[in-house]
Amino acid sequence: MGGLGPDIWIAVRLTLALALITTLILLVVATPLAWWLARSQRWWKEAVAALIALPLVLPPTVLGFYLLIALGPQGPGGALANFWDARTLAFSFEGLVIGSVIYSLPFVVQPIRNAFQAMGDRPMEVAATLRASPAAAFWRVAVPLARPGFLAGAVLGFAHTIGEFGVVLMIGGNIPGETRVLSVAIFDLVETMRWREANLLSAALVVFSFLVILAMILAEKRMRRMRG
């Protein structure tokens, strides 16, 4: 995209780095959560599921406000930041990653949970009769069978992190090179009447989102055909 200033390219690189790191953390965090939600018989598991899904319905400013308090000097984030002689995790890239993981969590947990539930009990029962340990059965049977769910979760988590605006503005602000991501940069461009650049970036995000969803649908169909 010619004509974009270096500040915009910095925002592009920061956004991609944030989305990539967030997606990797989300896959690690969401996998055991999704497995427990899919397999547990606890009566209160749906309360946990509702808590995880809360960012889907909460106004981003509300979620961002509480994250700002939690990551600030008086919250747990402030205590954590003391380990590297910082005062707060708010308005930092590390704080953006923590916030992104929380608000994108339901977009990753739900597809993986659905894939584990669709698998049913039979594959794990067969693995048990072959004397596979629970860990071996999980990694060699459950995870491969749930690959479409992992793919959908990773794509949705990545795309949602790139497009989020309200939460990242609340906890990250608009610091060039540190917390100014693409969605915030577009808002900034509109405010300063740089309509052409705002239009270019917005159109690029529309095309990117379409291609991501299309690629996910095609890959999911291909995986299901391969599984027969």
CORGI-V563072 format. One record per residue. N is the residue number from 1. RES is the residue in three letters. SS is DSSP state (a for helix, b for strand, c for the rest). Layout:
N,RES,SS ; N,RES,SS
This chain:
1,MET,c ; 2,GLY,c ; 3,GLY,c ; 4,LEU,c ; 5,GLY,c ; 6,PRO,a ; 7,ASP,a ; 8,ILE,a ; 9,TRP,a ; 10,ILE,a ; 11,ALA,a ; 12,VAL,a ; 13,ARG,a ; 14,LEU,a ; 15,THR,a ; 16,LEU,a ; 17,ALA,a ; 18,LEU,a ; 19,ALA,a ; 20,LEU,a ; 21,ILE,a ; 22,THR,a ; 23,THR,a ; 24,LEU,a ; 25,ILE,a ; 26,LEU,a ; 27,LEU,a ; 28,VAL,a ; 29,VAL,a ; 30,ALA,a ; 31,THR,a ; 32,PRO,a ; 33,LEU,a ; 34,ALA,a ; 35,TRP,a ; 36,TRP,a ; 37,LEU,a ; 38,ALA,a ; 39,ARG,a ; 40,SER,c ; 41,GLN,c ; 42,ARG,c ; 43,TRP,c ; 44,TRP,c ; 45,LYS,a ; 46,GLU,a ; 47,ALA,a ; 48,VAL,a ; 49,ALA,a ; 50,ALA,a ; 51,LEU,a ; 52,ILE,a ; 53,ALA,a ; 54,LEU,a ; 55,PRO,a ; 56,LEU,a ; 57,VAL,c ; 58,LEU,c ; 59,PRO,c ; 60,PRO,a ; 61,THR,a ; 62,VAL,a ; 63,LEU,a ; 64,GLY,a ; 65,PHE,a ; 66,TYR,a ; 67,LEU,a ; 68,LEU,a ; 69,ILE,a ; 70,ALA,a ; 71,LEU,a ; 72,GLY,c ; 73,PRO,c ; 74,GLN,c ; 75,GLY,c ; 76,PRO,a ; 77,GLY,a ; 78,GLY,a ; 79,ALA,a ; 80,LEU,a ; 81,ALA,a ; 82,ASN,a ; 83,PHE,a ; 84,TRP,a ; 85,ASP,c ; 86,ALA,c ; 87,ARG,c ; 88,THR,c ; 89,LEU,c ; 90,ALA,c ; 91,PHE,c ; 92,SER,c ; 93,PHE,a ; 94,GLU,a ; 95,GLY,a ; 96,LEU,a ; 97,VAL,a ; 98,ILE,a ; 99,GLY,a ; 100,SER,a ; 101,VAL,a ; 102,ILE,a ; 103,TYR,a ; 104,SER,a ; 105,LEU,a ; 106,PRO,a ; 107,PHE,a ; 108,VAL,a ; 109,VAL,a ; 110,GLN,a ; 111,PRO,a ; 112,ILE,a ; 113,ARG,a ; 114,ASN,a ; 115,ALA,a ; 116,PHE,a ; 117,GLN,a ; 118,ALA,a ; 119,MET,a ; 120,GLY,c ; 121,ASP,c ; 122,ARG,a ; 123,PRO,a ; 124,MET,a ; 125,GLU,a ; 126,VAL,a ; 127,ALA,a ; 128,ALA,a ; 129,THR,a ; 130,LEU,c ; 131,ARG,c ; 132,ALA,c ; 133,SER,c ; 134,PRO,a ; 135,ALA,a ; 136,ALA,a ; 137,ALA,a ; 138,PHE,a ; 139,TRP,a ; 140,ARG,a ; 141,VAL,a ; 142,ALA,a ; 143,VAL,a ; 144,PRO,a ; 145,LEU,a ; 146,ALA,c ; 147,ARG,a ; 148,PRO,a ; 149,GLY,a ; 150,PHE,a ; 151,LEU,a ; 152,ALA,a ; 153,GLY,a ; 154,ALA,a ; 155,VAL,a ; 156,LEU,a ; 157,GLY,a ; 158,PHE,a ; 159,ALA,a ; 160,HIS,a ; 161,THR,a ; 162,ILE,a ; 163,GLY,a ; 164,GLU,c ; 165,PHE,c ; 166,GLY,a ; 167,VAL,a ; 168,VAL,a ; 169,LEU,a ; 170,MET,a ; 171,ILE,a ; 172,GLY,a ; 173,GLY,c ; 174,ASN,c ; 175,ILE,c ; 176,PRO,c ; 177,GLY,c ; 178,GLU,c ; 179,THR,c ; 180,ARG,c ; 181,VAL,c ; 182,LEU,a ; 183,SER,a ; 184,VAL,a ; 185,ALA,a ; 186,ILE,a ; 187,PHE,a ; 188,ASP,a ; 189,LEU,a ; 190,VAL,a ; 191,GLU,a ; 192,THR,c ; 193,MET,c ; 194,ARG,c ; 195,TRP,a ; 196,ARG,a ; 197,GLU,a ; 198,ALA,a ; 199,ASN,a ; 200,LEU,a ; 201,LEU,a ; 202,SER,a ; 203,ALA,a ; 204,ALA,a ; 205,LEU,a ; 206,VAL,a ; 207,VAL,a ; 208,PHE,a ; 209,SER,a ; 210,PHE,a ; 211,LEU,a ; 212,VAL,a ; 213,ILE,a ; 214,LEU,a ; 215,ALA,a ; 216,MET,a ; 217,ILE,a ; 218,LEU,a ; 219,ALA,a ; 220,GLU,a ; 221,LYS,a ; 222,ARG,a ; 223,MET,a ; 224,ARG,a ; 225,ARG,a ; 226,MET,a ; 227,ARG,c ; 228,GLY,c
